Amino acid sequence: MASEFFVHPKKSLGQHFLTDANIARKIASSLTAYGNYRNVLEIGPGTGMLSRYLMEKKEFCWFGIEVDQASISYLHRNYPAYKDQVMEADFLKFPLHEFAGEEQVALIGNFPYNISTQIMFRMLAFRELVPEMVGMFQKEVARRIASPPGSKEYGILSVLVQAFYDVELLFNVDPGVFMPPPKVQSSVIRCRRKKNHQLNCDEKLFFTVVKTAFNQRRKTLRNSLRSLKVYWEDLPPEMKGKRPEQLQVKDFVEITRQVQPVQHRDNH
């Protein structure tokens, strides 16, 4: 193909372009409009394989955010009606609150695997604006986000996402539908914000408690959380002897409520 009509995937950007129209259509159809949003922001549209099916959905207003200049030029050329809706920006630095204003916005994309975890943390930072997310992840990362307590995949990302969102593993995707094919299996997940997503504790401190516990996941909570000065006396006696992967979200909320407010702590 002439370079005018072809975007070369860049390894530095973690680009693996989706080439299967059926998979793209299936991903686009996974958005449910849960939370009554209209705006849909696609992260890394690349060559627009997924974008075209989102554009067809008249109940949504599609926007794309892309860092790759070659992809932006391709999208401008092939989808001229949407030229003003393609934004050149890094989603990890993008002021979503300025873009959304007073409205809610869904996130969707075939996410670059090297920043997919960071995308989730960014979503959590703007959780008041994002009622729904549908994304393609490396299978192991998708399992980690969706895994329940007690499993070896259960960790920081599991607890923090599940504290505010209901997570569904939708379907797996083989490497052969990408160009170039990744060396791993992929999975698509959907996150829908819980109707009651306010935690009954200091939410910033909750993040700190979860991260501190899992940063020393082999230790019991009594030892891993020693720096936070928890009033264990007001919690079930067996809790301090458990390891973080044994706790549910509500358990971390209860621990957070019993942390002595000695000083302001940053959410790392």
ZAMARGU-4260 file (C-alpha; in steps of 0.2 Angstrom, whole numbers, plus 5000, padded with zeros to 4 digits):
<rodrens>
0) 5000/5000/5000 | 5006/5018/4997 | 5010/5026/5013 | 4997/5040/5009 | 4984/5026/5013
5) 4993/5016/5026 | 4998/5019/5044 | 5013/5009/5050 | 5010/5003/5068 | 5023/5011/5079
10) 5031/4999/5092 | 5035/5014/5103 | 5016/5018/5105 | 5011/5000/5108 | 5001/5001/5092
15) 4992/4985/5087 | 4979/4990/5074 | 4962/4980/5074 | 4959/4973/5057 | 4943/4962/5060
20) 4927/4972/5057 | 4916/4959/5066 | 4926/4961/5082 | 4926/4980/5080 | 4907/4980/5078
25) 4905/4969/5093 | 4916/4981/5104 | 4906/4996/5098 | 4889/4986/5102 | 4896/4983/5120
30) 4892/5001/5125 | 4875/5002/5133 | 4872/5020/5136 | 4871/5016/5155 | 4871/5032/5164
35) 4862/5042/5150 | 4878/5049/5142 | 4879/5054/5124 | 4897/5058/5122 | 4909/5044/5118
40) 4928/5046/5119 | 4938/5033/5109 | 4956/5032/5116 | 4969/5029/5102 | 4957/5027/5087
45) 4972/5023/5076 | 4965/5019/5058 | 4947/5020/5063 | 4942/5002/5063 | 4932/5004/5079
50) 4928/5022/5076 | 4917/5019/5060 | 4905/5008/5070 | 4904/5021/5084 | 4901/5035/5072
55) 4886/5025/5065 | 4878/5025/5082 | 4867/5040/5081 | 4863/5039/5099 | 4881/5044/5103
60) 4892/5058/5098 | 4909/5051/5094 | 4926/5059/5099 | 4943/5052/5096 | 4959/5056/5106
65) 4976/5051/5097 | 4994/5055/5099 | 5000/5048/5083 | 5001/5061/5069 | 5000/5048/5055
70) 4984/5041/5063 | 4977/5058/5064 | 4981/5062/5046 | 4973/5046/5041 | 4957/5049/5051
75) 4955/5067/5044 | 4957/5060/5026 | 4945/5045/5028 | 4932/5053/5040 | 4932/5071/5035
80) 4915/5074/5043 | 4923/5070/5060 | 4939/5080/5058 | 4935/5093/5072 | 4931/5078/5083
85) 4948/5070/5082 | 4959/5078/5096 | 4978/5077/5096 | 4982/5074/5114 | 4988/5062/5127
90) 4974/5054/5137 | 4985/5052/5152 | 4987/5071/5153 | 4970/5076/5145 | 4959/5087/5156
95) 4943/5077/5154 | 4933/5088/5166 | 4936/5102/5153 | 4931/5092/5139 | 4916/5085/5147
100) 4910/5100/5156 | 4893/5096/5164 | 4890/5080/5154 | 4895/5062/5157 | 4906/5054/5144
105) 4910/5035/5141 | 4927/5029/5137 | 4931/5015/5124 | 4946/5009/5114 | 4958/4996/5109
110) 4970/5002/5122 | 4989/5002/5120 | 4994/4988/5132 | 5009/4998/5138 | 4997/5011/5146
115) 4981/5002/5149 | 4983/5001/5168 | 4987/5020/5168 | 4971/5023/5158 | 4961/5014/5171
120) 4969/5025/5185 | 4965/5040/5175 | 4947/5034/5173 | 4946/5032/5192 | 4952/5050/5194
125) 4938/5056/5184 | 4925/5043/5190 | 4912/5056/5193 | 4912/5059/5174 | 4913/5042/5167
130) 4898/5030/5169 | 4904/5017/5157 | 4920/5010/5149 | 4923/4997/5136 | 4941/4992/5133
135) 4952/4980/5125 | 4966/4974/5136 | 4980/4961/5137 | 4970/4946/5144 | 4980/4945/5160
140) 4977/4964/5164 | 4958/4961/5160 | 4958/4946/5172 | 4966/4957/5186 | 4954/4970/5184
145) 4939/4958/5185 | 4946/4945/5198 | 4937/4942/5214 | 4945/4942/5232 | 4956/4926/5235
150) 4963/4924/5218 | 4981/4927/5214 | 4977/4941/5201 | 4967/4951/5214 | 4977/4966/5218
155) 4977/4985/5218 | 4968/4988/5202 | 4955/4975/5206 | 4950/4983/5222 | 4951/5001/5216
160) 4941/4998/5200 | 4928/4987/5209 | 4926/4999/5223 | 4917/5011/5210 | 4913/5000/5195
165) 4904/4984/5191 | 4916/4974/5180 | 4912/4961/5166 | 4924/4951/5156 | 4915/4951/5139
170) 4925/4941/5127 | 4943/4936/5122 | 4951/4941/5106 | 4965/4931/5097 | 4981/4939/5091
175) 4977/4936/5073 | 4965/4950/5071 | 4978/4963/5074 | 4992/4971/5064 | 5005/4967/5070
180) 4998/4952/5080 | 5003/4954/5098 | 5012/4940/5107 | 4998/4939/5120 | 4979/4935/5120
185) 4967/4950/5123 | 4951/4952/5132 | 4937/4965/5131 | 4929/4971/5147 | 4915/4983/5152
190) 4915/4993/5168 | 4899/5002/5173 | 4899/5014/5188 | 4890/5008/5203 | 4874/5018/5206
195) 4880/5021/5224 | 4898/5024/5220 | 4902/5035/5235 | 4912/5026/5248 | 4908/5028/5266
200) 4926/5034/5270 | 4939/5046/5265 | 4941/5040/5247 | 4959/5047/5245 | 4964/5038/5261
205) 4956/5022/5254 | 4967/5023/5239 | 4982/5025/5250 | 4977/5010/5261 | 4974/4998/5247
210) 4991/5003/5238 | 5000/5001/5255 | 4993/4984/5259 | 4996/4977/5242 | 5014/4984/5240
215) 5018/4971/5253 | 5005/4958/5249 | 5014/4944/5257 | 5013/4952/5274 | 4998/4952/5285
220) 4989/4968/5286 | 4994/4972/5303 | 5012/4973/5297 | 5009/4980/5279 | 4998/4994/5286
225) 5009/4998/5301 | 5014/5015/5294 | 4996/5021/5294 | 4992/5018/5312 | 4975/5008/5311
230) 4964/5006/5326 | 4963/4987/5325 | 4953/4986/5341 | 4937/4992/5332 | 4939/4979/5318
235) 4935/4961/5318 | 4949/4952/5327 | 4954/4941/5313 | 4956/4955/5300 | 4973/4961/5305
240) 4980/4943/5303 | 4974/4942/5285 | 4983/4946/5269 | 4976/4959/5257 | 4970/4947/5243
245) 4958/4940/5256 | 4949/4956/5259 | 4933/4963/5249 | 4931/4981/5245 | 4920/4984/5260
250) 4934/4977/5271 | 4946/4990/5265 | 4933/5003/5268 | 4931/4998/5286 | 4950/4998/5288
255) 4951/5016/5281 | 4938/5022/5293 | 4949/5016/5307 | 4965/5024/5301 | 4971/5037/5314
260) 4971/5054/5305 | 4988/5059/5311 | 4992/5070/5296 | 4987/5074/5278 | 4993/5059/5267
265) 4995/5060/5248 | 4987/5048/5236 | 5002/5041/5228
</rodrens>
